[in-house]
Amino acid sequence: MLQYLSLFECSSWLALTLARYCRLVPPTRELQRNSTVAWASQPASQRHRAGHAPIPWVADALALLAGIGLGIAIALGISSESPSLLSSPGGWFDAVGRLAALTGTYLMLVMIVLIARLPWLERTVGQDRLVRWHRRIGGWPIALIVVHVVAVTLGYAQMTKSGPFHQFWVFLRNYPDLLAAIVSFALLIVAGVSSARIARRRMKYETWWVVHLYMYLALGLAFAHQIVTGVMFLGHPLARGYWIGVSALTAGVVLTSRVILPMIRNARLQLRVHKVEEEAPGVYTVTLKGRQLSRLAVSGGQFFQWRFLTKGLWWHSHPYSLSALPRPPYLRVTVKASGDQSSAVGHLRVGTRVLIEGPYGTFTKHARTNTSVTMVGAGVGITPLRALLEDLPGDIDVSVIIRASRVEEIVHRDELEALVRARGGTFHELVGSRHQVVLDARTMKQLAPRLAQGDLYICGPEGFTERVVDVARRLGLRKQQIHYEAFSF
Ligand SMILES: Cc1cc2nc3c(=O)[nH]c(=O)nc-3n(C[C@H](O)[C@H](O)[C@H](O)COP(=O)(O)OP(=O)(O)OC[C@H]3O[C@@H](n4cnc5c(N)ncnc54)[C@H](O)[C@@H]3O)c2cc1C
């Protein structure tokens, strides 16, 4: 049921209704089913706002800030200990337990900030890397909270001269204040287990996501437990104030970037499905119409989180890259039916309301290091390349290589070809079965002779991308020259 508590969803509805009520947003007129947008021939409007460039120092600055914050938290924690506390029975166990809890909870806050979808962090580091960092830190809070539970139990057992199991039972039965902490601990373990690679593979994405929502509840309960019972906060107003400040700041960051900003943007954009067309077998192009799209700053190659407000889809959002730069008042994505949500996209009705979050991603012209670019795409991975191609400066030398089993599977084929031709680049299609047509080092060198001197952008199925990256590395490209977008986190 918690899925229905999606903050973003509820608040976006509220904002749209309020905006309508206050007449900030006029009602959208009935959409024309048959009107067409000439994506290929019509250049992206001059009025389209260019995407923001990454801010190179932002990740280092944030890491420094997080490190300083942790240092202050630990220093305040240590200063609240005293020789008498430490020398009492079980004193050292308790102290270790308290510091472990403090550090573990702080790291949980850092993990939350990493996936809070802060726009400037997203466009500098990229969501895939942020998710990787989030996962990498993930084991530590769990380990530290386990240390906290074990150490505090041992400490109290020493103090009361009883066994640890008996002491744990006493905690459960006689300490009502600890209930919140125990529930929080259980939720943390469930989230940790569900995040293990093996469990994630067996779980539906939506199930995993809902389980993860419980982490916010776990943090809220842990916060209450710390502030009400934490020895290092009782009688230490500075430590208490600091901890409340850090927690409130994290909550504010999440609320602003996940709720308030998307709410304002969606109330302004008023996006609705304008047209759905079958692009290739099982691949649908969805054109959306909205207001003030010229104010949407986005780079070719970036993606948004899309939430289609229909009965079965409204509660979960999915990432899809733009398949062309916006042409106000239109926006476009191309979606391959692969699971529940993406398959339902092909059946969306004209006029369906759509909410977006973003833009996100670093697979853009800003990642480029040279004046020559090679693009390699396959499957629905062609879509961000199509938008990126449109966004590259006119003087860039471009080679595009598309891999497909059948010609009909190449999405936006004519548009790609026209765009490449218009800029005097080269366009190659490698069509056939994997065994007959191989994209190896020799073929790559033949098709893109300047590959090693330029940048390589790849987007396609996971195995395909890995193979192309491997070939590129063997051909001498440095890591900084290779850019790819993975279609799963
Ligand atoms: C950055 C990015 C850009 C993408 N761009 C496109 C695009 O332009 N066109 C296109 O057809 N597909 C794109 N995808 C893939 C698309 O998001 C998934 O195919 C879609 O979410 C599958 O959802 P489902 O319910 O249909 O399938 P499910 O069976 O629920 O999911 C299939 C797999 O898709 C991934 N997935 C599902 N939901 C999400 C989510 N909310 N966030 C991240 N991964 C998820 C998971 O790996 C999951 O195992 C992109 C993915 C990413 C990460």
The ligand as an ORCA input file, in Angstrom:
! r2SCAN-3c Opt
* xyz 0 1
  C      18.964      6.347    -18.417
  C      17.965      5.448    -19.098
  C      17.408      5.833    -20.303
  C      16.499      4.993    -20.949
  N      15.950      5.384    -22.136
  C      15.096      4.564    -22.784
  C      14.517      4.950    -24.034
  O      14.754      6.018    -24.554
  N      13.673      4.064    -24.633
  C      13.378      2.839    -24.077
  O      12.604      2.093    -24.654
  N      13.922      2.470    -22.897
  C      14.748      3.292    -22.232
  N      15.271      2.905    -21.023
  C      14.897      1.597    -20.461
  C      13.537      1.709    -19.794
  O      13.599      2.606    -18.711
  C      13.080      0.362    -19.259
  O      12.981     -0.509    -20.358
  C      11.735      0.466    -18.633
  O      11.820      1.233    -17.455
  C      11.239     -0.915    -18.326
  O      10.116     -0.827    -17.466
  P       8.966     -1.912    -17.553
  O       7.996     -1.729    -16.440
  O       8.392     -1.920    -18.907
  O       9.753     -3.260    -17.400
  P      10.225     -4.013    -16.094
  O      10.093     -5.466    -16.379
  O       9.589     -3.453    -14.867
  O      11.753     -3.610    -16.052
  C      12.703     -4.176    -16.933
  C      14.065     -3.625    -16.511
  O      14.110     -2.222    -16.795
  C      14.812     -1.526    -15.757
  N      13.892     -0.571    -15.130
  C      12.581     -0.697    -14.932
  N      12.090      0.392    -14.335
  C      13.116      1.221    -14.136
  C      13.260      2.493    -13.531
  N      12.222      3.155    -13.038
  N      14.496      3.031    -13.466
  C      15.557      2.381    -13.971
  N      15.498      1.180    -14.573
  C      14.293      0.602    -14.648
  C      15.266     -2.551    -14.754
  O      16.592     -2.932    -15.068
  C      14.350     -3.718    -14.993
  O      14.947     -4.934    -14.645
  C      16.159      3.741    -20.371
  C      16.713      3.379    -19.140
  C      17.602      4.206    -18.514
  C      18.185      3.787    -17.195
*
